[in-house]
Amino acid sequence: MSRIRHIRGSRLTAAGTAATTAALLAAALAPAPAAGAADRPSRATAIANAAAALVHQAGRLGLTSAQGTSVRDVVVDADGSQHVRYDRTYRQLPVLGGDFVVHLAPGGSYRSTDRATKRAVTVPTTTPTVKGPEAADLAAAALRAANAGELLKRVTARPQLVVDALHGAPRLAWRTDAVGQDSLGNPVARTVLTDALTGRQIDAWDSIETATGDGKSLYSGTVSLETTQSGSTYQLKDPTRGNTYTGDAANKTDLCFLGICLSRAPATLFTDSDNHWGSGTVSDRSSAAVDAQYGTDETWDYYKNVHGRNGIAGDGKGSYNRVHYGTNYNNAFWDDSCFCMTYGDGDGSTFGPLVALDVAGHEMSHGVTSKTAALTYSGESGGLNEATSDIFGTLVEWYANNSSDLGDYLIGEKIVRSGFGKAALRFMDKPSKDGNSADCWSSSVGNLDVHYSSGVANHFAYLLAEGSGAKTVNGVSYNSPTCKGPTVTGIGRDKLGKIWYRALTVYMTSSTNYAGARTATLNAAKDLYGAGSTEYNAVAAAWSAVNVG
């Protein structure tokens, strides 16, 4: 069974201001004065304040002269509180699980820190016993084993030496991205983490995290589109949303070697002579493009208007869509390396074109996660990564308020066909209805595929928004149980979205598990509504109802 998934880019250290702790200790940076309501600290001020805090908190954070830091993301609250997220290196090697968030008061003074690992980040040696080519061979073998029954083509693997602090005591490791193509030419990929001293596999996960002027779409009816006029033609490019555009991949696929795509399926920009796009049928290639562009627009607007985020990376820059990718391709994915969304046409029996609104919201939300908490796509953190995209994809669908695709708590209901045998890919009110997902947390949840372990957080999100028991919303019947404890009273979708977004962007780290997600969302609820508030208590009750805490 195909699932919506997502490709993660290979860069683990975000672009930012890099500095070793030795340099930080030599800096003489003073906290900025407290901000008034109309004088919130700038991003640069927040970074400077955080750098000053690192000088004084180096011991607490375990920072040493062998380590470097780089800023990944900055959040400044309305009251001037600042939250600066860092990645870390050890002797210039990326540290998986070395990320941390520094929390500062409005005046710039240090408050607290959230860390992905509390262990000392150090390893006895940075010289591997297992060489890179051997690690590449092991990863390629792992990719083939994970796709048993498929004769893979063009399998390549690109190893990167890292320090793994995600899986217990820090150790030297190879992080290898193995990629290939299946018999139809569609991409397959797996990230393999190998102990660089013993050759033992530490972890492995799919690195395709799968899971849209006036246009007639396939799924959302006739929609308005912002386009760009160029001479006598119009381009499907939106100048109001960072020049986000949609192109035709012409049913071609990417050619990748050693983890680097040497050529990409073309994204030939869609153009039109009268600024009326598509016919609402699959025979018109522009129809799928309308869905993709519309999905991008609504997702951009949701994050900007609801959460104040200007673009997926928060930098005002747009991404792009590729539609008609591959042959009978039953997937859609986000790719960090191109900062783009890619949509297959489906095989017609399992899925139709995968350009539905909640799919677009799902995929673009993977990009938001990669630029913020960067939840590792494995174990419980991988389930939270997938759930984050399901939650926000669902909230985008509700935000759009489109009469042709009403908001619901079903994932991908528009793209499934009768051959799939289900009404949707996933069900948030009772995730186990898909036959595989977990309704409740248990110690074995982290061993599930991330698309199934995500069920715990999806169930929590539904309960927090709507509450437990039977109800009908927008014509869809739901009956959400609790795993333990009494019934749960919901607080609404808007508050769910605000709490989850703040938890993701301020408190979660790459190693956050379900227990950590409970803490992160309670902290977010306390920030937004106050400790002991109805919202705070509802978060606690919803987590308890899915057996977390």
Backbone torsions as a table, in degrees:
resi	resn	phi	psi	omega
1	MET	NA	128.8	177.4
2	SER	-78.7	150.2	178.0
3	ARG	-134.7	157.4	174.7
4	ILE	-70.3	126.0	-177.1
5	ARG	-134.4	-179.6	-171.0
6	HIS	-145.0	134.7	176.6
7	ILE	-90.1	125.5	177.1
8	ARG	-92.6	137.8	176.0
9	GLY	-68.6	161.1	-174.1
10	SER	-84.5	-11.1	-178.5
11	ARG	-81.5	122.7	-178.5
12	LEU	-99.5	-22.6	178.9
13	THR	-100.8	117.2	-176.7
14	ALA	-70.8	152.5	174.7
15	ALA	-64.4	140.4	-179.0
16	GLY	175.5	-167.6	-178.7
17	THR	-88.1	105.7	-177.4
18	ALA	-90.7	141.7	178.4
19	ALA	-159.8	139.4	174.6
20	THR	-77.6	160.0	-179.8
21	THR	-64.0	-31.8	177.9
22	ALA	-59.8	-41.0	178.5
23	ALA	-68.3	-38.0	178.7
24	LEU	-62.5	-40.1	-178.4
25	LEU	-67.3	-22.9	179.8
26	ALA	-87.9	-12.3	-177.4
27	ALA	-76.5	148.0	177.4
28	ALA	-118.1	78.5	-176.0
29	LEU	-111.4	127.4	-179.8
30	ALA	-102.4	144.9	176.9
31	PRO	-58.7	147.0	179.6
32	ALA	-74.5	156.7	176.9
33	PRO	-64.0	157.4	-177.4
34	ALA	-59.2	144.1	-176.5
35	ALA	-93.4	140.2	172.3
36	GLY	-86.1	177.6	-176.5
37	ALA	-59.2	-33.3	-177.7
38	ALA	-101.6	10.9	-175.0
39	ASP	-137.9	57.6	179.4
40	ARG	-68.4	144.6	178.9
41	PRO	-59.4	145.7	176.9
42	SER	-80.0	170.8	175.9
43	ARG	-58.5	-43.7	-178.9
44	ALA	-63.3	-39.8	178.6
45	THR	-64.9	-42.4	179.1
46	ALA	-61.4	-40.8	179.1
47	ILE	-65.6	-41.6	178.5
48	ALA	-63.9	-41.9	178.6
49	ASN	-63.7	-41.2	179.0
50	ALA	-65.8	-38.9	177.8
51	ALA	-60.8	-40.9	177.6
52	ALA	-64.3	-38.8	179.0
53	ALA	-65.0	-36.8	179.1
54	LEU	-61.9	-33.7	178.1
55	VAL	-57.8	-44.4	-174.4
56	HIS	-88.2	-18.7	-176.5
57	GLN	-110.2	15.0	-176.7
58	ALA	-56.4	-43.4	-179.5
59	GLY	-63.7	-43.7	-179.7
60	ARG	-63.2	-36.9	-179.0
61	LEU	-85.0	-7.9	-177.9
62	GLY	74.0	22.4	178.6
63	LEU	-76.8	136.5	178.4
64	THR	-131.6	173.6	-179.6
65	SER	-67.4	-14.3	178.4
66	ALA	-82.4	-6.6	-173.7
67	GLN	-109.2	154.5	173.8
68	GLY	-127.1	158.0	178.4
69	THR	-129.7	154.4	173.6
70	SER	-143.8	140.7	-178.5
71	VAL	-76.6	127.2	177.2
72	ARG	-98.0	-41.5	-174.0
73	ASP	-156.9	154.3	179.4
74	VAL	-134.7	131.7	173.8
75	VAL	-122.5	126.9	175.8
76	VAL	-116.9	119.0	-177.9
77	ASP	-75.4	167.0	-179.9
78	ALA	-61.3	-30.5	-179.4
79	ASP	-86.4	3.5	178.6
80	GLY	95.1	-6.0	175.3
81	SER	-60.9	145.6	-173.7
82	GLN	-125.9	145.3	-178.0
83	HIS	-137.7	110.7	-175.3
84	VAL	-113.4	122.4	-176.3
85	ARG	-99.4	132.8	-176.7
86	TYR	-120.6	147.9	160.9
87	ASP	-101.9	162.7	-174.3
88	ARG	-133.1	148.4	171.5
89	THR	-121.6	158.1	173.4
90	TYR	-127.2	116.7	-174.5
91	ARG	47.1	46.5	175.9
92	GLN	71.0	8.3	175.4
93	LEU	-97.4	134.0	176.2
94	PRO	-57.6	141.5	178.5
95	VAL	-107.5	111.4	174.7
96	LEU	-72.2	121.1	-176.4
97	GLY	85.6	12.4	176.9
98	GLY	-91.3	0.0	-175.7
99	ASP	-73.3	152.9	178.8
100	PHE	-155.6	160.2	179.4
101	VAL	-121.2	127.6	176.3
102	VAL	-97.5	124.3	-180.0
103	HIS	-103.8	129.7	-175.1
104	LEU	-125.3	147.7	175.4
105	ALA	-71.7	165.2	179.8
106	PRO	-52.2	-33.8	179.1
107	GLY	-81.2	-3.4	177.2
108	GLY	100.5	-2.5	-179.6
109	SER	-76.7	152.7	-176.3
110	TYR	-69.6	137.0	175.5
111	ARG	-112.9	-56.8	-175.9
112	SER	-165.9	176.6	179.5
113	THR	-141.0	140.3	168.0
114	ASP	-107.9	130.5	-175.7
115	ARG	-124.7	140.7	176.1
116	ALA	-67.6	-34.3	174.7
117	THR	-136.2	143.2	176.5
118	LYS	-102.8	2.3	177.9
119	ARG	-77.5	156.1	175.2
120	ALA	-66.4	128.3	-178.5
121	VAL	-89.6	95.2	178.7
122	THR	-159.2	148.5	175.4
123	VAL	-133.8	151.1	-176.6
124	PRO	-62.3	-31.6	-177.2
125	THR	-151.0	151.5	173.5
126	THR	-110.2	16.4	176.8
127	THR	-101.4	114.5	-175.6
128	PRO	-75.9	144.6	170.3
129	THR	-81.1	-42.0	174.9
130	VAL	-83.5	122.6	-175.9
131	LYS	-81.9	163.0	-176.4
132	GLY	-55.6	-47.8	179.9
133	PRO	-58.9	-35.4	177.9
134	GLU	-67.5	-42.2	176.8
135	ALA	-61.5	-38.4	178.6
136	ALA	-63.8	-42.1	178.5
137	ASP	-63.1	-41.5	179.8
138	LEU	-63.8	-40.5	-179.7
139	ALA	-68.9	-40.6	177.9
140	ALA	-61.6	-39.7	177.6
141	ALA	-65.3	-37.8	178.7
142	ALA	-65.8	-38.0	177.9
143	LEU	-63.8	-44.0	179.6
144	ARG	-65.1	-40.6	179.8
145	ALA	-64.6	-36.2	-179.6
146	ALA	-73.7	-15.7	179.1
147	ASN	-119.7	43.2	-179.1
148	ALA	-56.8	136.5	-178.1
149	GLY	96.1	-14.0	177.1
150	GLU	-103.8	133.5	173.2
151	LEU	-87.2	96.9	-175.0
152	LEU	-78.0	147.0	178.8
153	LYS	-117.3	154.7	172.4
154	ARG	52.7	44.2	179.5
155	VAL	-77.0	124.0	176.7
156	THR	-134.9	161.0	-178.4
157	ALA	-146.3	136.7	-177.8
158	ARG	-123.1	105.3	-178.3
159	PRO	-84.3	146.4	176.1
160	GLN	-130.7	127.6	179.9
161	LEU	-76.0	128.7	-177.8
162	VAL	-139.0	172.1	167.3
163	VAL	-107.8	122.0	-179.4
164	ASP	-93.5	111.0	175.5
165	ALA	-112.3	14.2	-179.6
166	LEU	-88.9	-24.4	-171.2
167	HIS	-119.1	67.1	179.1
168	GLY	85.4	-147.4	-177.8
169	ALA	-61.0	136.7	-179.2
170	PRO	-55.2	141.2	179.5
171	ARG	-146.9	156.8	175.7
172	LEU	-74.1	134.9	-175.0
173	ALA	-147.7	159.8	170.0
174	TRP	-103.0	124.4	170.9
175	ARG	-101.6	112.1	-172.3
176	THR	-118.2	125.3	175.4
177	ASP	-96.6	110.0	178.3
178	ALA	-100.3	130.5	-178.1
179	VAL	-131.2	155.6	177.5
180	GLY	-164.6	-169.1	178.1
181	GLN	-132.7	143.7	176.4
182	ASP	-82.4	-172.6	-174.0
183	SER	-65.1	-20.0	177.6
184	LEU	-93.7	-1.2	-178.1
185	GLY	88.1	6.1	179.2
186	ASN	-81.6	149.6	-173.5
187	PRO	-75.8	143.7	168.3
188	VAL	-128.9	147.9	-176.9
189	ALA	-154.9	149.0	177.8
190	ARG	-148.5	136.0	175.2
191	THR	-99.5	128.4	-176.8
192	VAL	-121.9	130.2	178.4
193	LEU	-107.0	118.9	-173.4
194	THR	-120.9	133.4	174.8
195	ASP	-61.9	120.6	-173.8
196	ALA	-76.4	-6.7	177.9
197	LEU	-104.0	-30.8	-176.5
198	THR	-112.3	-20.4	-176.2
199	GLY	82.8	3.5	-179.5
200	ARG	-76.9	139.8	176.5
201	GLN	-73.3	126.9	179.6
202	ILE	-88.9	-43.2	-178.0
203	ASP	-165.1	163.3	176.0
204	ALA	-156.9	146.6	179.1
205	TRP	-154.9	154.3	175.4
206	ASP	-63.3	130.3	176.8
207	SER	-101.1	10.4	161.4
208	ILE	-102.8	96.8	178.2
209	GLU	-87.6	94.3	-170.5
210	THR	-85.4	-110.9	-151.3
211	ALA	112.8	NA	NA
212	THR	NA	NA	NA
213	GLY	NA	-45.0	-168.8
214	ASP	-177.5	114.6	-174.6
215	GLY	-141.8	145.0	174.7
216	LYS	-95.4	110.7	-174.0
217	SER	-92.3	172.6	176.1
218	LEU	-77.5	-35.4	-169.5
219	TYR	-121.5	-22.1	-170.2
220	SER	-115.1	15.5	178.5
221	GLY	74.1	-156.4	177.6
222	THR	-87.7	126.0	-173.9
223	VAL	-127.2	158.0	175.9
224	SER	-86.6	141.0	-179.9
225	LEU	-133.7	135.2	171.4
226	GLU	-84.7	126.5	-177.0
227	THR	-127.9	177.8	-179.2
228	THR	-121.0	126.6	177.7
229	GLN	-87.2	132.5	178.2
230	SER	-133.5	100.7	-175.3
231	GLY	65.3	-125.1	-177.8
232	SER	-95.0	4.4	-178.8
233	THR	-119.7	165.5	178.0
234	TYR	-116.1	142.2	178.4
235	GLN	-108.4	142.6	178.1
236	LEU	-82.6	65.9	-178.8
237	LYS	-134.2	131.7	-172.6
238	ASP	-104.1	102.2	-178.7
239	PRO	-70.7	-14.5	-180.0
240	THR	-86.8	-8.9	-179.3
241	ARG	-130.7	55.1	173.7
242	GLY	68.7	21.7	-178.0
243	ASN	63.6	29.7	172.6
244	THR	-57.7	136.7	-177.6
245	TYR	-140.4	169.6	179.3
246	THR	-127.3	133.8	-178.9
247	GLY	-128.5	163.4	-178.8
248	ASP	-96.4	120.9	178.4
249	ALA	-82.7	-2.9	173.8
250	ALA	57.0	31.1	178.7
251	ASN	61.3	21.7	175.8
252	LYS	-97.5	170.8	-179.1
253	THR	-128.0	170.3	-178.9
254	ASP	-79.6	149.9	172.6
255	LEU	-111.3	110.6	-175.7
256	CYS	-119.9	145.0	-178.1
257	PHE	-141.8	128.0	-179.0
258	LEU	53.3	40.7	177.2
259	GLY	77.8	-1.4	179.0
260	ILE	-113.7	129.6	179.3
261	CYS	-80.5	110.0	-179.2
262	LEU	-72.6	-31.7	174.3
263	SER	-147.7	146.6	179.4
264	ARG	-112.2	148.6	172.3
265	ALA	-54.0	135.2	-173.3
266	PRO	-61.0	146.1	172.2
267	ALA	-115.6	69.7	-177.3
268	THR	-69.4	115.3	-173.4
269	LEU	-56.4	128.9	176.4
270	PHE	-69.1	136.0	175.8
271	THR	-129.1	161.7	-177.4
272	ASP	-153.4	150.0	-175.4
273	SER	-87.2	-23.9	-174.6
274	ASP	-123.6	3.9	177.5
275	ASN	67.5	22.4	170.9
276	HIS	-118.1	112.3	-165.6
277	TRP	-106.1	138.4	171.9
278	GLY	71.9	169.2	178.7
279	SER	-125.7	-1.4	-176.7
280	GLY	80.8	10.7	179.5
281	THR	-124.9	154.6	-178.5
282	VAL	-69.6	-18.6	179.8
283	SER	-69.4	-20.5	177.0
284	ASP	-99.6	113.5	-174.4
285	ARG	-64.1	-21.2	179.8
286	SER	-73.6	-20.2	-176.7
287	SER	-62.5	-47.0	177.8
288	ALA	-63.4	-34.3	178.3
289	ALA	-64.9	-36.8	177.3
290	VAL	-60.8	-47.0	178.4
291	ASP	-58.5	-46.3	-176.9
292	ALA	-64.0	-45.6	-179.4
293	GLN	-65.5	-41.8	178.7
294	TYR	-62.7	-43.0	178.2
295	GLY	-61.7	-39.5	176.2
296	THR	-62.5	-44.8	-179.2
297	ASP	-60.1	-49.0	-176.5
298	GLU	-66.3	-37.0	178.9
299	THR	-68.1	-44.3	176.3
300	TRP	-56.3	-48.1	-177.5
301	ASP	-65.6	-38.3	178.9
302	TYR	-59.7	-51.1	-177.3
303	TYR	-65.8	-36.5	-178.3
304	LYS	-74.3	-47.9	-173.4
305	ASN	-79.6	-28.4	-178.7
306	VAL	-94.3	-40.4	-173.0
307	HIS	-114.8	-3.3	178.8
308	GLY	72.7	20.5	-179.5
309	ARG	-95.0	121.6	-175.8
310	ASN	-94.5	86.5	-177.2
311	GLY	93.0	163.1	-175.3
312	ILE	-61.1	-41.4	179.1
313	ALA	-88.6	-1.1	-178.7
314	GLY	76.7	13.9	-176.1
315	ASP	-114.3	8.5	179.1
316	GLY	77.5	1.3	-178.0
317	LYS	-91.8	141.9	-179.7
318	GLY	-85.4	168.7	174.2
319	SER	-114.3	-166.1	175.2
320	TYR	-145.7	162.0	-179.3
321	ASN	-113.1	144.1	167.9
322	ARG	-120.0	122.6	176.1
323	VAL	-111.2	165.4	-177.7
324	HIS	59.7	49.6	-179.6
325	TYR	-92.2	131.0	174.6
326	GLY	69.4	-169.0	-178.3
327	THR	-116.9	120.4	-178.4
328	ASN	51.1	37.7	-173.1
329	TYR	-78.4	117.1	-174.7
330	ASN	-94.3	43.5	-179.5
331	ASN	-149.3	164.3	167.0
332	ALA	-135.6	148.5	-179.4
333	PHE	-152.0	154.9	171.7
334	TRP	-101.7	138.3	-179.5
335	ASP	-124.4	114.1	-180.0
336	ASP	-62.0	-34.9	-172.5
337	SER	-67.3	-29.2	175.9
338	CYS	-107.4	-5.3	-177.3
339	PHE	53.1	55.2	-173.9
340	CYS	-146.2	161.1	173.8
341	MET	-107.1	143.7	180.0
342	THR	-130.8	135.0	-173.8
343	TYR	-128.0	128.6	171.8
344	GLY	-85.1	166.6	180.0
345	ASP	-89.0	-5.5	-174.6
346	GLY	72.9	168.1	-178.6
347	ASP	-95.6	-0.1	177.0
348	GLY	87.0	-20.7	178.8
349	SER	-108.9	-41.7	175.4
350	THR	-85.1	-52.5	-180.0
351	PHE	-132.6	149.6	163.4
352	GLY	-89.1	-173.2	178.2
353	PRO	-51.3	133.4	-169.9
354	LEU	-89.7	47.1	-173.9
355	VAL	-110.0	22.7	-178.4
356	ALA	-67.9	160.9	-173.8
357	LEU	-60.6	-46.8	-177.9
358	ASP	-71.4	-23.6	175.0
359	VAL	-68.5	-43.4	177.3
360	ALA	-61.1	-45.2	178.5
361	GLY	-62.2	-38.3	177.2
362	HIS	-61.1	-52.1	-174.9
363	GLU	-65.5	-45.0	-179.5
364	MET	-65.3	-29.0	178.5
365	SER	-69.3	-26.3	170.8
366	HIS	-59.4	-37.1	177.3
367	GLY	-65.2	-39.9	176.9
368	VAL	-62.4	-44.6	179.1
369	THR	-60.6	-41.3	-178.0
370	SER	-64.9	-28.3	-179.2
371	LYS	-91.2	-3.5	-178.6
372	THR	-123.2	-100.5	-174.4
373	ALA	-71.4	-23.6	-179.7
374	ALA	51.2	47.8	-179.2
375	LEU	-55.0	122.9	-178.3
376	THR	-59.8	134.6	-172.2
377	TYR	-84.5	55.8	-178.1
378	SER	-160.1	148.3	177.5
379	GLY	63.0	-152.3	-177.0
380	GLU	-66.2	-35.3	178.0
381	SER	-64.4	-33.1	176.3
382	GLY	-66.4	-38.9	175.4
383	GLY	-62.4	-39.8	177.6
384	LEU	-67.1	-35.3	176.3
385	ASN	-60.5	-50.5	179.5
386	GLU	-63.8	-42.8	-179.3
387	ALA	-62.8	-37.9	177.8
388	THR	-57.2	-42.8	178.7
389	SER	-69.4	-37.5	176.1
390	ASP	-64.4	-43.5	-178.7
391	ILE	-62.3	-50.9	-177.4
392	PHE	-73.2	-33.3	174.2
393	GLY	-60.0	-40.2	176.7
394	THR	-65.9	-43.2	-179.1
395	LEU	-68.1	-32.1	174.0
396	VAL	-62.7	-42.5	179.8
397	GLU	-62.2	-42.7	176.3
398	TRP	-65.5	-40.8	-179.2
399	TYR	-60.5	-41.4	-176.2
400	ALA	-63.9	-31.7	176.8
401	ASN	52.7	48.2	-176.8
402	ASN	-93.2	123.7	-175.2
403	SER	-65.4	-21.2	178.0
404	SER	-86.0	-13.7	179.0
405	ASP	-145.5	75.7	-175.4
406	LEU	-63.7	149.9	177.9
407	GLY	-61.1	140.4	177.8
408	ASP	-156.4	179.5	179.6
409	TYR	-110.4	30.3	175.1
410	LEU	-106.2	139.1	-178.8
411	ILE	-101.8	120.7	174.1
412	GLY	71.7	25.7	-176.2
413	GLU	-64.6	-25.6	-177.6
414	LYS	-76.7	-25.7	-172.5
415	ILE	-93.3	-16.4	-175.5
416	VAL	-74.6	148.4	177.6
417	ARG	-116.6	170.5	-175.6
418	SER	-59.1	-28.7	179.8
419	GLY	-67.5	-16.4	179.3
420	PHE	-75.7	-26.8	175.7
421	GLY	80.6	7.8	179.7
422	LYS	-141.7	162.8	-178.4
423	ALA	-81.6	-15.8	-177.4
424	ALA	-161.8	170.2	175.4
425	LEU	-71.9	-45.1	-177.5
426	ARG	-143.5	157.9	-175.7
427	PHE	-129.0	115.4	-173.2
428	MET	-75.0	-30.9	-177.1
429	ASP	-70.2	-36.3	177.0
430	LYS	-146.5	85.0	-171.7
431	PRO	-55.1	-29.2	-177.3
432	SER	-66.0	-10.4	177.5
433	LYS	-62.7	-18.3	177.3
434	ASP	-81.2	-4.2	177.8
435	GLY	90.8	-5.8	-175.9
436	ASN	-138.1	-30.1	-171.8
437	SER	-76.9	155.5	-179.3
438	ALA	-90.4	131.9	172.4
439	ASP	-80.0	-33.9	-169.6
440	CYS	-130.6	152.2	177.5
441	TRP	-74.6	142.9	168.0
442	SER	-147.3	169.9	-177.3
443	SER	-65.4	-14.6	-179.3
444	SER	-96.4	-2.4	-176.2
445	VAL	-57.6	-39.6	-178.0
446	GLY	-63.7	-13.5	178.8
447	ASN	-87.0	-9.4	-179.7
448	LEU	-77.9	159.0	167.1
449	ASP	-54.5	142.8	-174.1
450	VAL	-62.3	-23.7	177.9
451	HIS	-73.7	-15.8	178.9
452	TYR	-103.7	-36.7	175.8
453	SER	-67.9	-19.3	176.8
454	SER	-63.7	-18.8	-177.5
455	GLY	-56.8	-34.5	-178.8
456	VAL	-61.1	-48.0	-179.5
457	ALA	-72.0	-35.7	176.3
458	ASN	-62.2	-41.6	178.2
459	HIS	-64.1	-45.0	175.8
460	PHE	-55.7	-46.1	-176.3
461	ALA	-63.1	-43.1	178.6
462	TYR	-62.3	-46.7	-179.1
463	LEU	-61.6	-40.3	-179.3
464	LEU	-65.5	-37.8	-178.6
465	ALA	-78.5	-47.2	-168.4
466	GLU	-112.7	-21.1	-176.2
467	GLY	87.5	172.8	-177.1
468	SER	-89.1	169.4	177.4
469	GLY	92.9	-176.2	-175.3
470	ALA	-86.8	138.2	174.1
471	LYS	-163.6	161.1	177.0
472	THR	-118.9	127.8	-179.0
473	VAL	-128.6	124.1	-179.6
474	ASN	52.4	35.8	176.4
475	GLY	84.2	-0.9	179.5
476	VAL	-105.6	132.4	-179.9
477	SER	-89.6	133.3	177.5
478	TYR	-127.2	153.8	174.9
479	ASN	-150.7	86.6	-172.1
480	SER	-90.8	123.0	179.6
481	PRO	-86.7	172.4	167.9
482	THR	-114.0	145.3	-179.2
483	CYS	-78.3	-29.5	175.2
484	LYS	-159.9	161.6	176.4
485	GLY	83.9	-177.8	-177.4
486	PRO	-76.6	-175.3	176.7
487	THR	-66.8	160.1	-178.7
488	VAL	-117.5	136.4	175.8
489	THR	-101.5	125.8	-176.3
490	GLY	-77.1	161.0	179.9
491	ILE	-116.6	3.6	176.5
492	GLY	100.4	156.2	-176.6
493	ARG	-67.2	-38.7	-176.4
494	ASP	-60.6	-44.0	-179.3
495	LYS	-71.1	-36.1	173.1
496	LEU	-55.1	-50.6	-177.1
497	GLY	-61.7	-42.6	-178.6
498	LYS	-66.9	-40.4	179.6
499	ILE	-67.5	-45.5	-177.6
500	TRP	-67.6	-39.3	-179.7
501	TYR	-63.7	-44.7	179.7
502	ARG	-66.2	-39.7	177.7
503	ALA	-61.1	-42.7	-179.1
504	LEU	-65.1	-46.1	-169.9
505	THR	-89.2	-15.0	-176.0
506	VAL	-116.6	-37.5	-169.5
507	TYR	-115.5	-31.6	-177.9
508	MET	-74.7	151.5	175.6
509	THR	-127.6	-178.3	-175.5
510	SER	-62.7	-24.8	-176.5
511	SER	-103.5	8.5	-177.1
512	THR	-56.9	129.7	175.1
513	ASN	-108.5	-170.6	-176.0
514	TYR	-65.0	-38.9	176.5
515	ALA	-62.9	-40.0	177.7
516	GLY	-67.1	-33.9	178.2
517	ALA	-67.3	-36.5	175.4
518	ARG	-60.4	-47.5	-179.9
519	THR	-62.6	-43.1	-177.7
520	ALA	-63.5	-43.3	-178.4
521	THR	-73.1	-32.4	174.6
522	LEU	-66.5	-40.6	175.5
523	ASN	-61.5	-41.3	179.5
524	ALA	-64.8	-43.6	179.3
525	ALA	-64.0	-37.8	177.6
526	LYS	-64.5	-42.7	178.9
527	ASP	-61.8	-42.7	-172.9
528	LEU	-83.2	-36.1	-170.4
529	TYR	-128.4	-9.7	178.2
530	GLY	100.8	143.3	176.5
531	ALA	-63.1	136.4	-179.7
532	GLY	79.5	2.1	178.6
533	SER	-71.4	167.0	176.4
534	THR	-56.1	-41.8	-179.2
535	GLU	-66.0	-43.1	179.3
536	TYR	-60.8	-46.7	-178.8
537	ASN	-66.8	-33.1	178.1
538	ALA	-67.2	-39.2	176.7
539	VAL	-60.1	-47.0	179.6
540	ALA	-61.0	-42.9	-178.0
541	ALA	-67.1	-40.0	-178.8
542	ALA	-66.9	-39.1	176.5
543	TRP	-65.8	-44.2	178.9
544	SER	-60.6	-35.8	-178.7
545	ALA	-66.1	-21.8	175.6
546	VAL	-106.1	18.1	172.0
547	ASN	74.0	25.3	174.7
548	VAL	-107.7	109.5	-180.0
549	GLY	87.3	NA	NA
